[in-house]
Amino acid sequence: MSQDLNERSRRILEAIIEDYIGSAEPIGSRTVTRRHPLGLSPATVRNVMSDLEDLGYLCSPHTSAGRVPTEKGYRFYVDSLLQVGPLSDDQRHRIEQYYGGKELQVEERLREAGKLLSRISSYAGIVMAPRFTSTVFRHIEFLKLSRGQILVVFVSQTGIVQNKIIETEESLTQGDLEQVTNYLNRTLSGMTIQQVKQRIVEEMAQEKALYDQLLTRALKLSQEVLKDEMGGQIFIEGASKILEQPEFSDVDRMKRLFRTFEQKSLLVDLLDKSQRVDGVQIFIGNETEYADIEGCSLITSTYSSRRGAIGALGVIGPTRMPYSLVIPIVDYTARLVSQVLEGENE
């Protein structure tokens, strides 16, 4: 808590964290006095470091005199000490040059955003496509695969395509499915997915649905399609870059992290959480409540479009990441993705 620390303690904690971010080596009192004009003796700095350790902001990794930040220390640093400036003109130019001039489909654009985040930050870039409940319905198509199985192709107004296979006990020809497709596209296009769900419930409750075989089939198939959440596809780019960080030389830690990347459900959950609040969100270490990404931080931001799509993107790396550099990269990239999506759907 900020009331635990006076100005001298804050300056020393800030110096230790920034030096550790740069070196990945425990920081001692002589290093602090040599690199930072604090006007304090090594003995005084050492005493303050001991107090900071007692308060839980620093820890001693082994018997050396050096200290490293704890997750509590990083959280205090991010919330109370960190000064985040805007991107430099050169960084903005690099981002815009890489991302802005390509003619791509929406999903390819999102994947490119992940590559961009990884390239600029030197960590792993992650992007979650919008969930369909946050988007506007544009088009649906039903394709018969086999008896009892139907492929549903669902397209949002922003151009995100989602495929889903559903089971049905009804015997439907492709002609039947084309009639259903035409009816739904005529009736539901332009609604949000939440509105579509509500409309289906209302239509099924009306007496006329009992006497209209086409309507009944259309509503039942639509309900089957929408009963589970769709979307939330995750793109992870540059995951191998994390292995270049000394924190991940431990094989077990590396395996846990890559299992998280492979399964993706944990990252979907975190990015879902980040969408509940506007702006940049920072999850540090165990704040995520997931042991598999212990020792990592996740910096995220949401992107959106006027059509209602809401997704999230970010950077995942060690807790020892240069937050002042990564935060504006994530923030600017999210705003750029929003601008591009809006431009494509005007």
N, C-alpha and C positions, 0 to 999 in steps of 0.2 A: 504494500500500500504506500502511496506517496507520502503520507504523514510519517512513515518510518525513517525517511531519509532527509538529511539536511543537504544544503547545496554542495558541500564538499564531498559527501558520500555519492551524490548523484553524478558529479563530474568524474569521480574515480570509477564508478560503475560503468558509465558511458565509455570511458577510455578503455577499460578492460574488454568490454563487449566488442567495440570496434576493432581493437587490436586482434582479438581472438577470431573475429569474422575474417580478417585478412590473413592470419597465419595458421589457424587450426592448432596452435600450440598453447599450453597453459601460460598464463601471463603472470609474471612476478612483479614485485613492487619496484625494482630497479628499472625494469622495462617501462613501467608507467611513467616514472619520473624522467626517464631519458627521452621518451617520445612526446610527452605532453607538458606544456608549460604551466604546471599547476602551482609552482612555488612551494612545494612540500617536500620534506625529506623522505627517503625510502622507508624509514622507520615509521613515520606518520602514516604513509600510504599502507604499509603492512598492517598497522593497527586497524585502519578503516576496512581493509580487505577482510580481516578477521571478523569484524562486526557484520559486514555484508554476508559473510558465510553463515554466521549465527542466525541472521534474519532469513536465510534461504535463497538469497540472490546469487550466490557463488558457491562453488564446491571445489574440493581438492581431488583431482582424479587419481592421484597416487601420492607418494611421499615427497614429491618435489615441492618447492615453495610456491609454484604457480597455481593460479586458480582459473576455472572456466565458468561461464555463465550457466545457471540453471534455467529451466523453463520459466520459472517465476521471474528470474532476472531478465530474460528476453521479453516477457510480457510487459514488465515495467518499462523497459527500454522502448518498446514499440508504442505503448500508450502515453508515456510521459516525457521521453527524452528525444525520440526520433524526430529529425527534421527532414521532411520529404519535399524536395523541390520538383519543378517541372522537368520533363525530358529536355535534353539539349536539342537544338535545331538539327544536329547531325543524326541523333537517335530517331527523331520524328521522321526525318527524310528517309532513313533506312527502312523504317517500318512501313511508311506509305509506299515507297518504291517497291518493296517486296510484295505487299499485299494488295495495293490498289489497282494495278494495271492488268490483272489477269481476268480473262473471261471464263468463269467457272460456274458450275451448278452449286446450289446452296450447300449441300453436304461437303463438296470439295472445298468450298470456301471455309467451312468450319475446320476441316482437317488442316488446311493451310494456316489457319490462325494458330493451331497447336504447334505447327512447325515453326512459325514465326516466334511464338513465345519461347520455345526451347532455344532457338538460334540466338535471340537477343539476350536471354537471361542466363544461358548455359546450364539450365536445369531441365526438368521434364515439363512440357506444356500439355495441359489437359483442357479439353473443350467438351461440354455436354450440349447436345442438340436439344432444342425445346421439346418439352413434353407436349403431347397433342392437346391436353386439356387447357393449355395456355395459348393455343393457336386458333386460327379461323379455318374452318373446313372449306375446301375448294372442290374436291373431286374424290369419288370412290369408285372402285371397279371390282367386280366379282368374277373370278375365273375358275371354272370347274377343273379340278385336278383328277379326282377319281370319285367313285361312289361314296358319298358321305364326307368328302373333303373339298373345301373351297379356299382358294387363295384370294385374299382381300388386299388390294392395293389402295392405300389411303394417302391422299396428297393434301398438305396444308396450304394455306394461301401464300406462305413464305417459300413454298417449293420443297419443303421437307417431305420425303417419301417414306412411308412405313409399310412394310409387308407383314401380313399375319395369316396363318392358316387356321381355319375354324372347322369344327365338326358339325354336321347336321344329319338328322335322321330323315329329313325330307328328300324325296327323289326329285331333283331339279335339273333341268336341261340348261345348256348354255344360253338358249333363248330366254328361258325363265329368268336367268340371272341378268341378262341384258335389260329386260324389262324392269327388274328391281333396281339395277344401276341407274337407269334413266330417271325413274321416279325419285330416287333419293337425291340425285344431283340437281334435279329440278326443284325439289322441295327444301333441301337443307343447305345448299351452297350459300356461303356468306355468314353463317352462324358460327359462334364459338363452339367448341366441342361441348362445353357445359350446356349451352343452349340446345345443341343437338340432342344430348342425353335427356334433357327435360322435355323436349318436343316429342321424343319417342315415347316417353312415359305417358304423356298426355294423350297422344294419338291412340296408344294401346288401350287406354282406359275408356275411350269413346266407343259407343255402340256400333258405329259404322264399320270399325275395323273387323268386326265379326262377320260382316257380309261382303267384304272386299278381299278376295284371296290374294291379289297382288300386294295390297297394302299390308296385310297380315304377314306375308312372307318377308317383305322389305323391313318391316319393323323388327321382326324376330331376328333376322340376320344382322341388322344394325346393332341391336342390343347385345348380341353375341360378340360382335366386333369390339364394342366399347366397354364391355364389362370389366376388362382389365386395363390398367394404365398402359399406354403405349408411348413411345419416344424415350427420351432420356439416354439416347445412344452416346457413348463416351469415345472420344478420340484421344489417344495418348501418343505424344510424339517426343522423341529424344530421351526415352527412359534410360538408355545406356549411359547418358551423361552423368547420371547420379553416381554411377560406379567409379567415376573419376575422383569423387570426393573421399577424403581419408576416413570419414566416419563409416563408410560402407565397405571397408576392407574386411569386416567381419562377415563370414560366409552366411551364417544363420540370419543375420539382419538383412543381408542382401536377398536371401531367398524369401523371407517374409514380405519384403517390399514388392518383389516381382510377382509374388502370388496375389498381392493386392491389385497390381496392374492387370494381371490376367483375369481375375474374377470381376473386377470393376464395380461390383455392387456397393462396396464401401465408398468408393469415390462418388458414385451416383448419390448416395445418401448425404455425403458432405456437401456436394454441389447443390443438392436440393435445399439443404439448410442455408447455404449462402444466398439463395434467392429470396429468402424471407426479409432481407434487409437490403436497401439500396446501397450502392457504393462498394468500396473494397472491404473485404472481410479477411481476417488473418487468423488461422488456426495454428497453434504452436504445440507440437509434441503431443502429450497426453490429453490436451484439451479436446482432441478429436474423439477420445474415449476408445480408440482402436489401437491395440497393442502392435498390430502388424506395421503401422507406420510411426512407431515410436522413434524419436530422434529426427522427425521430419516436420517441416512447416508447410502449410498450404495457403497461398495468397490467391484470392478469387475476386471476381467481379461479375456482375450480370450484364448481359447485353439484351437488347429488345428491338422491336420495330413497331411502327404504327399499326401494323396488322395484328398486334397482340402477342407475337411470339416472345417468349422469355426463356433464355438459356443462361448458362454460366460458363466461364472459362477461368483459367488460372495457371499458376506455376507451383510445382511441388519440388522441394529440395530439402537439404538438411536444415535444422534449426539455426545453424551457423550460416545463414545466407545474408547477403547485403540488402536488407529490407528497404533502405532508402533508394536503391537502384531498381529493385524488382517491383515495388508497389506502383510507381508511375508507369512502368512498362505494361503491367496488367491493366491498369486503369485506362491508359490510352488505347490499348488494343481492343478492349471491350467497347469503347466509344466508337472506334473505327469500324468494328464489325457491325455495330448498330447502324451506323451511317450507310454502310454498303448494303445491308439487308433492306433498309428503307428505300434506298435508291433503286433497288431491283424490283421493288413491288409498288412503285408509284403508278 
